[in-house]
């Protein structure tokens, strides 16, 4: 073998080793980044889940006027991929899965979970579609009381036909048919107009209106 051929072979081997080392280092760095992301995500999830779990227990008792409910991970060793089980015990009943509850009770559990998450991560707006359809009168009253607490920080759009829920709205939207086959959207503000005082407020004339708003769409 000539000296030139030997040099080329050695150069090619060094080049392959260099590329292999680069790939091995890149793979190790990528795995380290993935492990770090998983660790950070797991910590954030566990912290958030613990807050939502505590809020859910309190919100459930408030909405149901007592009872007990809980959230639990199906596999605590793998919280990012496992499911979450919801157990509930309304007043006067045994602790059971929510699949065994009535339609109204399941709606109240869903509302309790929604507001429990809102207490940790509020949203600018929320759309609820017939969430109160299966609720009885007592549950609707509790639902409205809790809803009023969150209206100050979020805008709620509720599709409903319940008169008690409608009575709490700031704005009402509906569809009418004045002519057969022709639908028309109508809206109505249910809040009284604010009276402007002759004296300027201390903040230079700026008003402090209500932050949130509750809009209802009748179905």
N, C-alpha and C positions, 0 to 999 in steps of 0.2 A: 504494500500500500504506500502510495506516495505521501510525502510530508504534507502536501496541500490537502489531500483527501482526509488525512488524520486531523488536521486543524479544523476543517469544515465540520467533521463529525463531532468533534469536541464542542465546537461553537453551537451546533444544533442541540446537543444535549444540555448545555448550560441554558440555552434559550427556553427549552421545554421545562427544565427545572424551575426557572424563574417564573414562567407562567403558572406552573402548578403551585408554587409558593404563593403567588398573588391570589389565585383562586381559593387556596386554603385559608389564607388570612382574611379574604373578603367574606368567606363563609362563616368563619369564627366571629368576625365583627358583626355580621348580620344577625347571627344567633344571639350574640350578646345584646344587640339592640332590641330584638324581639323579646328576650327575657326581661329586659328592663321595662319595656312597654307593658308587658303582661303583669309585672310586679306593681307598676304604678296604677294600671287599670284596676287590678284586683283590690288594691288599697282604697282607691276612690269609690269603687263599687261597694265594698264592704262598709265604708263610712256612710255613704248615701243610703244603703239598704238599712242600716241600723237606725238612721234618722226617720226614714219612711216607716219602718216597723213600729217605732215608738209613736209616731203621729197616727198611724193607722189604728193602733189600740185605743188611743184617746178619742179619735174621731168616730170610731165605731160606737163606743159607749155613748158619745154625745148624740149621734144620730138615732140610735136605737133606744135611748133612755136607759142604758144599762147593758148587761151582757158582756161578752168577751170575744175577742177575735185576735188572730195572729197571722204573721207571714213567716214562712220557713223555707230554707233552701233544701232542695231534694238531695244535693250532694255538696256539703260544706267544703270539701276538699277541691272542688272544681266549680267555684261560684260563677265563673264567666260563661260556662256552657250548660249548667244544669237548669232545671225548671224551678218555679216558685209555687209552693202550695199555700192556699188560703183556707184557713179554718175559721169557723164562726159559731158563736153560741148566743143567739138572741135571747132576751130575757124569757125565762120559763122553758127553754129548750135545752137539749143536750148538745155538746160540742160536736160539730159535724162538718163535712165538706160543703162548700157553697153550692155544689151541684144538687144537693138535697133540699135546699131552701126554696121557698116560694118565689115567684117572679118579682114581687115587690121587695122581698128581702134581698134578693140578688142585686136588684137595682140600687138599694141602699148601700150594700157592700161595695159596689162599683163606685158609687159617689164618695164613700169614705176613703177608698183607695186613691181616687182622683185628687181629692182635696189634701190627702196626706202627702202626695207628691208635690202638689202646689205649694205646700208649706216649706218644701225644700228647694224646689226649682219653679218659681212662678212663671206663668206664660202670659204674653200680652193679650191673648184672646183664647176663647174656648167655645166650641160648638157642641151642644148637647141635643141629641135627636130623640125626642119622646122618652127621656130618661125617667119622667114621672108618670108614665102611662100606667104602670102596674102598681103604683103606690096608693095606699089608702090615705084618708084625710090626715090622720095623725102623722104619718111619715112625710107627707108633703109639707106640713107645717114645719117639721124639723129640717127638712131639706131647704126650705126657703130661708130659715133663720141662719143656717150655715152659709148659704149662698150669699146672703147680704154681707157677710163678713169679708168675702173675697171680691165682691163687686168693686170695692174701693181700689183694687190694684190690677184688675183684669177686666176685659170686656167679654161678656157672655152673650152668645147667640143661642137661644133655646127654641127648638121646634116643639110646640106643645099645643094641647087643646084644653088644658086644665085651667079653670077660671082663677084659682088661687095663685098659681104661678103667673098668669097673665096680669093679675092685679099689681104685681110687684115690678112690672116692666117700666122702663123709661121710654122706650120706643116700641111700637107695635106695627108689624108688617103682616099683610095678608093678601090673598088673591080673591078677587071678586069677578063675577061674570054678568055685567050689565046687559050684554047682548049674547044671545045663544052662540056658543062656539068661540067667543072672543074673551080671553082672560085679561084681567087688568090688575096690576100690582098697586096696592094702596098702602100708605103708611100714616101713622099717627103718633105724635109725641104725647105721652101721658103725664109728663112732669109739668108742674106749674112754672110759668116764667119767673125768673129771678128779678126782684125789684132792686134797681140800682139806687144806692143811697146818694144823697146830695153831697155828703162829706166824702172826700177822697180817702181811701185807706192808707195806712202808714207805709205800704210797700210801693208807693209811687203810682197808685191807680190800678195796679194789677189785681185781678180777681183771683180767687182760689176755688175754681169750680171742682165739681166731683171728678175724681180721677177716672173711675171706671164707668161702664154703662151696661145696662142689661137690655138687650133687644130680643123680642120674641117674634117668631114666625108662626102663625096659626095654620094648622093643617086640617 
